[in-house]
Amino acid sequence: MFGKMKSLNAVESQLFSLVYESYENLLVVTPLGTSKFNIILLAVLKLVLFHQALNPELKKMRNPTFPFKVLYLVSSEVVAIHIAHILDENLSREKLVARHLISCEDFNKSDVEKAHVWVTTPEKWDRFTRLRVHPTEIRTSISPSPAVELNTTRALANYATEAGYS
C-alpha cells in the first residue's frame, strides 16, 4: 500500500501518533509540496480496521459496505483529480473507492453511495454544501462515529437527488 517507502518524512512522523493512536478529528495544513498523502492513507486504513473490528464479516466480503465517508480537501481541482486517482489505486486493495468532486457533473446518487473518500477543494465543498443541502446536515469527520459519517452520506445523497443526479 505504501509502495517502496521505507520511512516517514518529517511531517508524517509528527502526525503519525495523532492519527494512529487517537480517534480525534484532524485538520492538517502544511505548505504546498509537503507530503501529507501517507497520513490520509493511514487515517482511512485506521477507519477500515476500526469497522472490521466492529464487524469481522466486512473483511470476508467481496464488496463490503463501509459505513463512513472521508472528505479530503486539497488546494486545486487539478490536485483533487490527481489525488483521487492515486487514492483510488492505493485503496482498491481494501475495496474502497475514492472520487474527486470538482463539479456537479462529477457524480450521481450511485457514486455518492459507492465512494468512501471524496477529494475536493474548500471552495467547491463550500459551494456544494451551501447551495444544495441544509447546513445542519453536513458534518465531516475522520471519527469512528457512524452517526457523523452517515450525516455526511445523507447530505451527499440529498444533494444528488435535489440536483437531479439520481
Residue frames relative to the residue before (quaternion, step in Angstrom):
aa qw qx qy qz dx dy dz
M 1.0000 0.0000 0.0000 0.0000 0.00 0.00 0.00
F 0.7716 0.3273 -0.1848 0.5132 3.59 0.86 -0.89
G 0.5394 -0.6764 0.3806 0.3266 3.57 1.20 0.52
K 0.7719 -0.3306 0.2687 0.4719 3.54 -1.04 -0.85
M 0.3448 0.7621 -0.4831 0.2587 3.57 1.26 0.23
K 0.1940 -0.8015 0.5585 0.0890 3.57 -0.85 0.98
S 0.7987 0.0471 -0.0303 0.5991 3.57 1.20 -0.40
L 0.5347 -0.6132 0.4785 0.3303 3.54 -1.30 0.34
N 0.4602 -0.6440 0.5144 0.3301 3.58 -1.13 0.51
A 0.7550 -0.4087 0.2529 0.4460 3.61 -1.28 0.08
V 0.6656 0.4906 -0.3069 0.4713 3.60 0.91 -0.88
E 0.6692 0.5013 -0.2951 0.4624 3.58 0.88 -0.96
S 0.6325 0.5378 -0.3307 0.4486 3.59 1.00 -0.78
Q 0.6759 0.4891 -0.2963 0.4649 3.59 0.96 -0.85
L 0.7308 0.4393 -0.2353 0.4665 3.59 1.04 -0.74
F 0.4734 0.7214 -0.4260 0.2720 3.58 1.18 -0.49
S 0.7196 0.4439 -0.2787 0.4555 3.60 0.68 -1.02
L 0.6043 0.5520 -0.3615 0.4466 3.61 1.07 -0.64
V 0.7044 0.4435 -0.2582 0.4903 3.57 0.98 -0.84
Y 0.7474 0.4519 -0.2325 0.4278 3.56 0.77 -1.05
E 0.7872 0.3488 -0.1690 0.4796 3.59 0.94 -0.81
S 0.7411 0.3624 -0.2040 0.5270 3.60 1.22 0.05
Y 0.2882 -0.7240 0.5917 0.2066 3.53 -1.28 0.38
E 0.3594 0.7318 -0.4970 0.2970 3.57 1.19 0.46
N 0.5549 -0.5675 0.4790 0.3749 3.55 -1.21 0.49
L 0.1664 -0.8009 0.5729 0.0507 3.55 -1.10 0.68
L 0.0582 -0.7545 0.6533 0.0230 3.55 -0.94 0.95
V 0.0666 -0.8042 0.5905 -0.0078 3.57 -0.61 1.17
V 0.0282 0.7741 -0.6300 0.0552 3.56 -0.74 1.09
T 0.1369 0.7740 -0.6018 0.1411 3.56 -0.61 1.18
P 0.6617 -0.5038 0.3564 0.4259 3.59 -1.19 0.31
L 0.6297 -0.5265 0.4217 0.3854 3.53 -1.24 0.57
G 0.7679 0.3332 -0.2588 0.4820 3.56 -0.94 0.87
T 0.5734 0.5389 -0.3915 0.4770 3.56 1.27 -0.13
S 0.4008 -0.7584 0.4594 0.2307 3.55 -0.46 1.18
K 0.0109 -0.7741 0.6324 -0.0262 3.52 -0.83 1.12
F 0.3935 0.7833 -0.4257 0.2243 3.54 1.34 -0.17
N 0.6915 0.4771 -0.2964 0.4543 3.60 0.82 -0.91
I 0.5919 0.5596 -0.3697 0.4471 3.60 1.15 -0.49
I 0.6623 0.4766 -0.3220 0.4800 3.61 0.92 -0.81
L 0.6179 0.5285 -0.3499 0.4653 3.61 1.01 -0.71
L 0.6573 0.5118 -0.3053 0.4613 3.56 0.91 -0.91
A 0.6576 0.5112 -0.3109 0.4578 3.60 0.93 -0.87
V 0.6639 0.4888 -0.3065 0.4758 3.59 0.94 -0.85
L 0.6621 0.4986 -0.3110 0.4652 3.59 0.91 -0.85
K 0.6130 0.5343 -0.3540 0.4619 3.58 1.06 -0.65
L 0.6276 0.5202 -0.3314 0.4751 3.59 1.02 -0.75
V 0.6323 0.5277 -0.3289 0.4622 3.58 0.97 -0.85
L 0.6792 0.4868 -0.2934 0.4644 3.59 0.83 -0.97
F 0.6207 0.5434 -0.3384 0.4526 3.59 1.01 -0.79
H 0.7173 0.4401 -0.2585 0.4743 3.58 0.82 -0.98
Q 0.6150 0.5197 -0.3528 0.4766 3.61 1.11 -0.55
A 0.6264 0.5204 -0.3394 0.4708 3.60 1.07 -0.64
L 0.6540 0.4988 -0.3067 0.4790 3.59 1.06 -0.73
N 0.7954 0.0794 -0.0042 0.6008 3.56 1.04 -0.82
P 0.2477 -0.8221 0.4955 0.1316 3.63 0.09 1.28
E 0.5575 0.6161 -0.3895 0.3972 3.61 1.17 -0.43
L 0.5443 0.6310 -0.3973 0.3844 3.61 1.14 -0.54
K 0.6487 0.5405 -0.3182 0.4311 3.57 1.00 -0.81
K 0.7017 0.4780 -0.2569 0.4616 3.57 1.10 -0.72
M 0.5886 0.6212 -0.3605 0.3711 3.58 1.17 -0.53
R 0.5141 -0.6398 0.4819 0.3068 3.53 -1.12 0.70
N 0.7893 0.0559 -0.0070 0.6114 3.60 0.99 -0.89
P 0.0755 -0.8414 0.5339 0.0360 3.59 0.36 1.19
T 0.3119 -0.7116 0.5956 0.2038 3.54 -1.22 0.57
F 0.1534 -0.7966 0.5815 0.0617 3.55 -0.34 1.26
P 0.3757 -0.7675 0.4792 0.2001 3.60 -0.81 0.98
F 0.6256 0.5187 -0.3784 0.4431 3.60 0.75 0.94
K 0.1560 -0.7251 0.6602 0.1184 3.49 -1.40 0.39
V 0.1765 -0.7636 0.6143 0.0917 3.55 -1.05 0.81
L 0.1835 -0.7615 0.6144 0.0950 3.55 -0.97 0.91
Y 0.0659 -0.7888 0.6110 -0.0101 3.57 -0.71 1.14
L 0.1574 -0.8040 0.5705 0.0570 3.59 -0.46 1.22
V 0.0575 -0.7973 0.6008 -0.0121 3.56 -0.88 1.02
S 0.7002 -0.5467 0.3059 0.3425 3.55 -1.32 0.30
S 0.8265 0.0506 -0.0012 0.5607 3.62 1.01 -0.62
E 0.6572 -0.5141 0.3780 0.4010 3.54 -1.30 0.33
V 0.6226 0.5382 -0.3377 0.4567 3.58 1.02 -0.78
V 0.6539 0.4952 -0.3044 0.4843 3.58 0.96 -0.86
A 0.6233 0.5479 -0.3426 0.4404 3.61 0.99 -0.79
I 0.6615 0.4953 -0.3049 0.4735 3.58 0.89 -0.91
H 0.6717 0.5111 -0.2892 0.4516 3.57 0.89 -0.99
I 0.6953 0.4712 -0.2763 0.4671 3.60 0.80 -1.02
A 0.6337 0.5278 -0.3403 0.4517 3.61 0.95 -0.82
H 0.6441 0.5195 -0.3171 0.4634 3.58 0.99 -0.83
I 0.6793 0.4782 -0.2914 0.4743 3.60 0.87 -0.93
L 0.6479 0.5068 -0.3218 0.4689 3.60 0.95 -0.83
D 0.6401 0.5298 -0.3305 0.4476 3.58 0.93 -0.87
E 0.6522 0.5029 -0.3096 0.4752 3.60 0.97 -0.84
N 0.7163 0.4667 -0.2594 0.4492 3.59 0.85 -0.98
L 0.7423 0.4195 -0.2286 0.4699 3.59 1.00 -0.75
S 0.4744 0.6975 -0.4376 0.3112 3.60 1.22 -0.23
R 0.5885 0.5746 -0.3662 0.4352 3.59 1.10 -0.60
E 0.7040 0.4133 -0.2441 0.5234 3.58 1.16 -0.63
K 0.4782 -0.6984 0.4031 0.3479 3.58 1.35 0.24
L 0.4637 0.6416 -0.4609 0.4011 3.55 1.07 0.84
V 0.2559 -0.7629 0.5808 0.1236 3.55 -1.16 0.68
A 0.1068 -0.7701 0.6271 0.0485 3.57 -0.96 0.94
R 0.0223 -0.7971 0.6030 -0.0212 3.56 -1.01 0.87
H 0.3836 -0.6876 0.5583 0.2616 3.55 -1.23 0.49
L 0.1554 -0.7548 0.6315 0.0859 3.53 -1.22 0.57
I 0.1604 0.8047 -0.5547 0.1381 3.56 -0.17 1.28
S 0.7805 0.0499 -0.0860 0.6172 3.57 1.29 -0.06
C 0.6755 -0.5042 0.3507 0.4081 3.55 -1.24 0.33
E 0.6486 0.5358 -0.3201 0.4356 3.58 1.12 -0.54
D 0.5292 0.6807 -0.3890 0.3244 3.59 1.24 -0.23
F 0.8230 0.1365 -0.0477 0.5494 3.58 1.12 -0.35
N 0.1750 -0.7194 0.6517 0.1650 3.48 -1.40 0.20
K 0.7554 -0.3886 0.2503 0.4645 3.59 -1.26 0.05
S 0.6257 0.5433 -0.3344 0.4488 3.59 1.03 -0.75
D 0.6397 0.5249 -0.3208 0.4608 3.59 1.00 -0.82
V 0.6159 0.5527 -0.3432 0.4443 3.57 1.01 -0.82
E 0.6917 0.4776 -0.2782 0.4648 3.56 0.92 -0.90
K 0.7060 0.4878 -0.2685 0.4378 3.61 0.98 -0.84
A 0.7076 0.4883 -0.2789 0.4280 3.58 0.87 -0.94
H 0.2744 -0.7595 0.5746 0.1330 3.53 -1.06 0.89
V 0.7673 0.2181 -0.1056 0.5937 3.57 1.17 -0.67
W 0.1034 -0.7716 0.6266 0.0359 3.54 -0.89 1.04
V 0.1237 -0.7768 0.6157 0.0460 3.56 -0.89 1.00
T 0.1857 0.7759 -0.5791 0.1677 3.56 -0.75 1.07
T 0.5315 -0.5910 0.4818 0.3688 3.56 -1.31 -0.07
P 0.6341 -0.5262 0.3841 0.4165 3.62 -1.15 0.40
E 0.6419 0.5354 -0.3261 0.4416 3.59 1.00 -0.80
K 0.6771 0.4764 -0.2932 0.4782 3.58 0.90 -0.90
W 0.6465 0.5068 -0.3324 0.4634 3.61 0.96 -0.78
D 0.6336 0.5245 -0.3294 0.4637 3.58 0.99 -0.82
R 0.6734 0.4881 -0.2913 0.4726 3.57 0.87 -0.94
F 0.6378 0.5483 -0.3009 0.4495 3.53 0.97 -0.96
T 0.7469 0.3992 -0.2287 0.4801 3.59 0.79 -0.96
R 0.6700 0.5215 -0.3074 0.4296 3.59 0.99 -0.77
L 0.7382 0.4496 -0.2426 0.4406 3.57 0.90 -0.85
R 0.8306 0.3065 -0.1136 0.4509 3.57 0.92 -0.78
V 0.7894 0.2790 -0.1276 0.5316 3.59 1.09 -0.50
H 0.5203 -0.6162 0.4841 0.3395 3.55 -1.02 0.75
P 0.5494 -0.6726 0.3819 0.3160 3.64 -0.74 1.02
T 0.6439 0.5402 -0.3519 0.4119 3.61 1.01 -0.62
E 0.6261 0.5453 -0.3501 0.4338 3.59 1.21 -0.29
I 0.6653 0.5242 -0.3068 0.4342 3.59 1.17 -0.45
R 0.1896 0.7211 -0.6506 0.1441 3.50 -0.85 1.06
T 0.0763 -0.7984 0.5958 0.0405 3.57 -0.71 1.00
S 0.0478 0.8271 -0.5478 0.1165 3.50 -0.92 0.86
I 0.1801 -0.6912 0.6727 0.1930 3.49 -1.36 0.30
S 0.3992 0.6854 -0.5034 0.3427 3.54 0.82 1.00
P 0.5588 -0.6306 0.4151 0.3431 3.58 -1.14 0.43
S 0.4670 0.7100 -0.4308 0.3037 3.59 1.23 -0.06
P 0.3707 -0.7486 0.5008 0.2264 3.62 -0.44 1.14
A 0.6048 0.5706 -0.3686 0.4157 3.62 1.01 -0.69
V 0.6715 0.4796 -0.2974 0.4802 3.58 0.92 -0.88
E 0.6799 0.4969 -0.2984 0.4491 3.56 0.86 -0.96
L 0.6743 0.4932 -0.2996 0.4608 3.58 0.95 -0.82
N 0.5794 0.5630 -0.3823 0.4485 3.61 1.11 -0.52
T 0.6435 0.5044 -0.3204 0.4784 3.57 1.00 -0.80
T 0.6379 0.5257 -0.3229 0.4610 3.58 0.96 -0.87
R 0.6622 0.5031 -0.3055 0.4637 3.57 0.88 -0.94
A 0.6452 0.5228 -0.3270 0.4510 3.59 0.95 -0.83
L 0.6572 0.4916 -0.3103 0.4797 3.60 0.95 -0.84
A 0.6574 0.5045 -0.3087 0.4669 3.60 0.96 -0.86
N 0.6283 0.5269 -0.3328 0.4658 3.60 1.00 -0.79
Y 0.6426 0.5228 -0.3258 0.4556 3.56 0.95 -0.87
A 0.6645 0.5110 -0.3089 0.4492 3.57 0.86 -0.97
T 0.6655 0.4989 -0.2992 0.4677 3.59 0.98 -0.83
E 0.6948 0.4809 -0.2785 0.4566 3.59 0.82 -1.02
A 0.6975 0.4637 -0.2706 0.4746 3.56 1.05 -0.73
G 0.5132 -0.6737 0.4008 0.3494 3.58 1.28 -0.09
Y 0.4989 0.6661 -0.4217 0.3600 3.60 1.16 0.51
S 0.4051 0.7345 -0.4709 0.2731 3.60 1.11 0.45
